[in-house]
Amino acid sequence: MKDYYALLGIDANATKSDIKRNYRLLATKFHPDKNSDAGAASKFIAITEAYDVLSNRKSRTQYDLKRWQTLKKRQEAEYSFTAVVPPSIRLRVRRNQAQQKRSINYRKAKHKSGRIIRLLSESFYMVGRYTFHILGISVLGVILSSAIMQLPDIIKSGYAKGILICVVALGLLYGIFKIAEHLYFEFKEDIKAFSDSYMLPVGKAAFVSLSVFALVLVLYGVILK
C-alpha cells in the first residue's frame, strides 16, 4: 500500500493547507514540463494521486482506515510466531524405541529361564506383525492354485479366456512375490534391531526369530486344515 503522507512529505496529522502547500511545491519540482529527469513524470503522477486522495475528506478517511488496518496486520505479523510442527517419527523408529524399552526387563532378569521367556515373547511379538503378510500370501496362493487347476478346461472353452486367466495368474504371482519380498526385508531389519536391542549375536537373534516364525507357520497350517 502506498504511503501518500510520505509521498507529500507530511505526517498523518497534516491539515488541508499543509497538504495543498506541499503538493504545489512537489508538483512544481517534478512537473514534466519543468523537470527532464527520466523518473520525474512517474513521481509527478504519484504525488498527484496522493493529493487527490488526501485533499478530499471522504477519500482521506477511507485511506486512513485502510492504512491503519495495514499497520495493525504488520505489527501482528511481527509479534506472532510460527508454530514448529515436530517431524513425524517413522514406524520402524517407534518400534525400535519400544523394543529397547522391553529389552530392559530382559537384561534385568536374573534367571536364564526368565531371559528365554522374554526372548521368545519378543520373537512372537515380532512375528505377529507379519500376520497380514502370511494371510495375503495364503489367499493369493489359494486363488493362484485354483486358477492353474482350472486353466486346461478354460483353454478348451476358448483361447481368449485362457490368456486372460494366464494374465491373472501372473498378476497373482507378482503380488505374492512383492508381499514376500517386503516380508523378507522387513523381517531382516527386525532381526538386526532385535540383536542390537537385546545385545545378542545376529545369528542367535535370527535363530530364535526364525524358529518362532516356523512354529507360527506350522500352527497356521494346522488351523487351516
N, C-alpha and C positions, 0 to 999 in steps of 0.2 A: 504494500500500500504506500502511495506517495505521501511524503510529509510536506504538505502545502505550506505550513508555517516555516519550515526550514528553507523552502524554495524562495520565499519572500523575505527571509532574514528577520522574522518576528517570532515572538513567543505566543503561546495559546491564549494569553490574556490581552492580546493587542486589540486596540479599538479600531473602529471602521476607518478613521482618519489615518491611523498608523498603517493599515493595510493599503490604503489608497496611495499614501506618500511613497512607501517602499516600492509599490508596483510601478509607479511612474518613473522612479529612479532606475529601476532594473529594466523596464521596458525601453527607456531611452538608451541605456547602455547596450542592450542586446538586440535592438531592432535591426533587422537585416539591411535596411537602408543606411544605417549608421555604423554597422559592425560587419566587416567582411570575413570574420573568422568562420571556419567550417562548422563549428558547433553552435554559433550564435543563434541561428534560426530555431534549432531544437530547444535551446534554453528559453528563447522568447515565447515559444508555444507553451512550454511547461509553466512559466510564471504567469502567463495569461490564463491558463487553465486554473491555476491556484487562485488567482484573483477573482475569477468568475465564481468559484465555489465559496470563497471566504467573504466576498463582498455582499453576498446575499444571505440574509439571516436564516432562512429556512434550510438552504443547502449547507450552510456552515454548521447548523445544529445537527443535521444528519451526518455530516462528515466527522464532527467531534465525537458523536456516538460510536461510529464505526472505528474511529481512531482509538477510543478508549477500550473498546472490545478487543481490538488487535493487541494493544499493550498488555491487557489483562491476560490474554491467552499466552503471550510471550513470557510473562512473568510466571504463570503457572507451569509452563513447559520447563523453565529454568529451575524451578524448585521441585519439580516432580522427579521421580526416579523410575527407571525401567526395571521391572521385576525380572530377576535372573531365574530362568527355569533350569533346574538341575538336569544334567544329561540322564537319559534313561539307562538303567543298568540291564545289560544283556541277560537273557535267561540262564545261559551257562555260568555267568559270573555269580548270579544269585544261587544257583545250585551248588557251586563250589564253596561259596561262603557258608551255606547251610551244612554242607558236608564237613567242612573244617570244624564247625561247632560240635557236630556229632562225634567227631574223632577225639574230642577232649575226653569224653567218657570212656572211650577205648583205651586211651593212654593212662587214665586213672584206675582202670580195672586192675586189681591185684592178682586175681587168679587167671590162669590160662583159659579155663572154660568160659569165663566172662568175656575175655577178648575174642574167643572164637565165636561166641554168640553174637557179639557186636559186629564182627566181620561178616557173618552170614546175614545178619539183619541189614547191613548196609548194601550187601550184594543183592538181596531181594528188593530193596528199595530202588536200586539202580535198574534192575531188570524190569521192574514194574512200569518204568517209563516207556517201555517198548511194547506194551500190550497192544496198542493200536497198530504198530508195525506188523506184529505177528498176525493179528486179525486181518489186516489188509492183505498181506501176502497169502493167507489161507483162503480168503474169499476169492481173490483174483485167481488163485491156483485152482480152486474148485470150478470156477467158470471156464477157465482155460482148458482144464481136463475135459469138461463136458463138451466144449466146442470141438476139441480134437476128436473125441469119440464119435460125434455126430457128423464130422466132416465128410466121410465117404458117402453117407446117404444123401447129404446135401448136394454134393458134387453131381450125384446121379440125377438129381432133380433139376440141375441147371448149373452151368459153369459160373454164371454171374453171381449166384448165391454162394457158390464155393469160394470164389475170390473174395467176396465180402466177408465171409467167415474167417478166411486167412488173414485179412487185414485186421479184423477184430482181435484175432488170436495174437498177432504181432503186437498190437496195442496193449493187450493184457500182459504179454511177456515183458514189454518195455516198462509197464507200470510196476511189475514185480521186481524187475532189475533196479529201478530207481528207488523203490522202498528199501530193498535190501542194501543198496549202496549207502543210502542215508543212515540206515541202522548200523552198518559196519563202521563208518567214520565217526558217528556219534558215540557208539559203544567203545571205540578205541580211545576217544578223548575222555570218556568216563573212567576207563581203566587207568589212564595216566593221572587223572585228578584223584582217583581212589588211592593210587600209590603215593602221591605227594601228600595228601591229607593225613593218611594213616601211617606214613613213613614206612611203607613196605617196598620190597623189591618189586619191580614191574612184573616179573614172572609170577611171583606169589599172588599179586593182586589180580593178574589175568587168570590164574588157575582157579582161584576162589570164585571170581565173577563168572567165568565160563562154565564152571561146574554147576552153579546155581542156575545159569541160563539153560543148560542142558536139562536140568531137573524140571524147570518150568515148562520146557517144550514137551517133555515126556508126560507131565501132568496134563498139559493142554491136549495132547494127543489122546490120552485116556478119556478125558472129558468129552471129546468129540465123538469117540466111539460109543 
